[in-house]
Amino acid sequence: MAEPEKCSIDFTRCALSALHTLDVAIANHMDWLRHLHRTLVCAGKGNPDDLAADAHCRCRFGQWYYGQGMADLGNEPGYRAIEGVHRDMHVAAARLLARHDAGEAVDVGEYDVFMEHAVGFKQRVRLFQYEIMNRVCVVDQLTGVWNRHAMHLRLAEEQERIQRGGPAAVLCMMDIDHFKLVNDGHGHRAGDVVLQEVAAFFSRRLRRYDAVFRFGGEEFLICLPATTIGDARTLLDRMRAELSGTDIAVADTCLRVTASLGLAVLGPRSTVEDAIEWADHALLVAKASGRDQVRVWDGELDADVGSD
């Protein structure tokens, strides 16, 4: 994985719907392409819109592209690149149709240019679709942060960087305190909202190159590259305190939750598995010591870490 960007929770929530509308737009494009070939081959009647200077805006794909597609995906990398190849394809198609309407034979060279643009357009759209799907596959669909698959890839990259001489990182295991009470007392929908809001709370306050992963259930793992354990503890303890005073709107009420956090260093002589285990042990100590606190693994934590 490349250096992770902050996941857009809004993007994640609408990605699957956007992919569906993109599929519909591609199907509409294929219908347009079939009609164009039928017109050229069978001497049919073309659509006057295909001869317009803004034909790329009038076709059904173009209507989607400049409408719902722009609203859902317009800020995504690769989206704007579709516009140029789509417009070039329509310009080439208009040349073919103009000859056809004038009763002239289709020029082979112009047809080859059109097909080159048509194939390039389809490839560009499919590449964009693949990139969106790839992002969806490494993002937790509920919270919008990275999932465990992405976590393993990202931490392997981080460990390799450290072993090449880069500064150590800090891993943090975070658990929402008494989360079961939220589900039992307010329902699982409320629990989902709490997970989403807590994930967003930390994601929006960390640095661009930090990463938040959903580890499982109500547990999250945070990776803080090039960070000392002291700086990490200060930062996360401040965020922990802020979280405890933050209202989370759920239906007609507001909830407040706290979190317990355990920190460990990922250094040149430790494995990712070791660092996660140490951070998890520190988390268990934080919970056993009363919750709503940050604890650091130093190899000697010995508090009672019985079950939650």
FISENU-878576 format. One line per 8 residues: number of its first residue (from 1); their letters; for each residue x, y, z of C-alpha. Coordinates in steps of 0.001 Angstrom, whole numbers, plus 500000, padded with zeros to 6 digits. Example, Ala and Ser with C-alpha at 12.3 -4.5 7.8 and 13.67 -1.06 7.14 Angstrom:
// residues 2
1> AS> 512300 495500 507800  513670 498940 507140
END
This chain:
// residues 308
1> MAEPEKCS> 500000 500000 500000  501063 503548 499398  501151 506069 502221  497520 505913 503347  495285 508916 502927  492563 509587 505438  489577 507450 504468  486514 509436 503513
9> IDFTRCAL> 483619 508086 505528  481181 509857 503227  482869 508179 500263  482702 504776 501898  479008 505098 502693  478072 505969 499103  480721 503937 497220  478626 500831 496582
17> SALHTLDV> 475672 502906 495419  477992 504958 493199  479462 501802 491691  475948 500618 490861  475081 503872 489099  478408 503663 487241  477454 500175 486051  474156 501589 484749
25> AIANHMDW> 476032 504416 483013  478365 501917 481327  475354 499876 480174  473819 503044 478706  477081 503733 476891  477049 500238 475395  473473 500820 474176  474626 504063 472531
33> LRHLHRTL> 477551 502280 470890  475318 499524 469506  472870 502078 468123  475731 503989 466483  477026 500888 464718  473513 499894 463657  473090 503353 462146  476354 503140 460217
41> VCAGKGNP> 476044 499526 459079  472317 499317 458396  471826 502831 457009  469601 503706 459940  468666 507124 461192  471065 508673 463655  470336 510737 466742  470718 514500 466050
49> DDLAADAH> 472204 514913 469528  475219 512896 468403  476107 515657 465928  475974 518457 468491  479127 520132 469749  478214 519042 473272  477199 515500 472303  479341 514125 475150
57> CRCRFGQW> 477042 515960 477585  473796 514874 475942  474300 511100 475840  473017 509120 478827  476540 508437 480073  477322 512149 479844  474143 513030 481717  475247 510672 484495
65> YYGQGMAD> 478841 511922 484394  477946 515604 484814  475062 514875 487190  474927 512109 489772  478398 510826 488950  479968 514234 489560  478089 514551 492848  479164 511106 494108
73> LGNEPGYR> 482619 510659 492602  483734 513997 491176  486497 514458 493742  487934 510981 493298  491302 510600 491540  490825 509502 487946  487293 510799 487530  488191 513956 485601
81> AIEGVHRD> 490382 511965 483206  487272 510212 481870  485894 513479 480494  488580 513993 477834  488481 510498 476343  484669 510521 476392  484556 513860 474554  487159 512730 471973
89> MHVAAARL> 485112 509595 471288  481995 511659 470597  483902 514056 468316  485121 511075 466302  481619 509584 466246  480182 512884 464958  482586 512807 462005  481380 509322 461071
97> LARHDAGE> 477725 510281 461380  478210 513465 459348  479591 511411 456452  476781 508902 456864  474100 511606 456787  475713 513107 453659  475447 509740 451921  479217 509226 451885
105> AVDVGEYD> 481061 505999 452673  482578 505741 456130  486258 506614 456005  488343 503696 457297  490890 505959 458938  488218 507943 460746  486533 504725 461850  489836 503429 463264
113> VFMEHAVG> 490309 506683 465164  486792 506390 466570  487354 502789 467691  490653 503735 469302  488874 506419 471313  485971 504067 472127  488285 501342 473412  490350 503891 475354
121> FKQRVRLF> 487204 505305 476916  485992 501901 478066  489425 501052 479489  489597 504357 481339  486157 503875 482886  486878 500285 483878  490197 501329 485444  488414 503993 487472
129> QYEIMNRV> 485788 501456 488531  488518 499009 489556  490274 501679 491619  487047 502477 493465  486374 498790 494084  489930 498329 495333  489432 501129 497841  486168 499603 498995
137> CVVDQLTG> 487886 496237 499521  490429 497673 501966  487997 499894 503850  485717 498808 506673  482252 499362 505273  480671 500459 508541  483211 502939 509882  485099 504094 506791
145> VWNRHAMH> 488544 503391 508264  490960 500776 506922  490091 497115 507528  492347 494311 508815  493464 493336 505329  494755 496860 504792  496259 496807 508289  498515 493838 507530
153> LRLAEEQE> 499736 495440 504296  500321 498848 505885  502127 497552 508964  504366 495297 506851  505394 498399 504893  505981 500309 508114  508126 497526 509577  510218 497379 506398
161> RIQRGGPA> 510779 501147 506550  511882 500914 510184  514262 498050 509456  515883 500145 506731  516814 502677 509397  513679 504766 509705  512392 505968 513077  510239 503655 515184
169> AVLCMMDI> 506456 503786 515147  503898 503451 517911  500969 501067 517690  497864 501708 519756  495099 499224 520511  491904 501083 521396  488689 499638 522793  485396 501459 523383
177> DHFKLVND> 484536 500958 527054  481306 499129 527967  480260 498968 524325  477932 496055 525036  475832 498366 527204  475293 500640 524205  473987 497760 522105  471891 496320 524938
185> GHGHRAGD> 470463 499632 526079  469979 501470 522798  470046 498839 520064  472565 497753 517483  471844 500710 515210  472987 502983 518042  476067 500805 518407  476826 501259 514717
193> VVLQEVAA> 476537 505032 515055  478914 505018 518023  481476 502969 516078  481213 505346 513127  481541 508461 515240  484458 507178 517324  486315 506125 514176  485684 509544 512633
201> FFSRRLRR> 486694 511311 515847  490184 509793 515830  490652 509859 512044  489988 513588 511840  492431 514461 514623  495432 512422 513579  498113 513370 511071  497654 512674 507370
209> YDAVFRFG> 500160 509801 507442  498791 508170 510600  496372 505306 510042  493305 503973 511846  492198 500375 511296  489156 498540 512534  490673 495558 514307  487361 493872 515074
217> GEEFLICL> 484155 494580 516977  484689 497753 518984  488495 497516 518814  490636 499742 516617  494355 499806 515930  496145 503103 515333  499575 503346 513715  501627 506480 514445
225> PATTIGDA> 504773 506432 512261  507946 508263 513323  506571 508954 516797  508098 508538 520241  506136 506669 522868  506006 509814 525016  504571 511971 522235  502077 509246 521332
233> RTLLDRMR> 500900 508951 524927  500452 512720 525259  498539 512966 521975  496256 509999 522552  495582 510841 526172  494429 514296 525105  492158 512751 522475  490851 510211 524996
241> AELSGTDI> 489861 513020 527345  488206 514961 524530  486266 511888 523424  484838 511377 526911  483247 514830 526736  481882 514505 523188  478171 514011 522603  477227 511367 520038
249> AVADTCLR> 473759 511941 518608  471763 508706 518404  468112 508991 517369  466508 511355 519904  469253 511194 522504  472940 511873 522959  475419 509330 524251  478893 509671 525639
257> VTASLGLA> 481477 506930 525575  485025 506496 526799  487905 504482 525423  490834 502535 526823  494111 502565 524933  497278 500487 525037  500522 501589 523381  503638 499735 522258
265> VLGPRSTV> 506665 500552 520126  507179 498961 516731  510966 499100 516460  513706 497519 514339  514000 494442 516551  510293 493742 517039  507832 492098 514704  504436 493544 513889
273> EDAIEWAD> 502851 490604 515711  504945 491332 518808  504026 495015 518839  500305 494271 518411  500451 491735 521240  502226 494198 523523  499763 496980 522703  496895 494590 523331
281> HALLVAKA> 498357 493628 526712  498694 497307 527634  495055 497775 526603  493987 494947 528877  495886 496590 531733  494131 499903 531029  490759 498181 531180  491635 496223 534310
289> SGRDQVRV> 492826 499434 535961  489483 501196 535584  489185 501991 531832  489188 505442 530193  492967 505688 530299  496140 505150 528277  498711 502565 529301  502108 501871 527758
297> WDGELDAD> 503730 498473 527380  507170 498527 528989  507660 494794 529414  506706 494879 533079  503005 495648 533218  501584 493212 535705  498094 494428 536575  495307 491859 536785
305> VGSD> 494187 491486 533173  491243 489219 533693  488270 489118 531343  486269 492267 530563
END
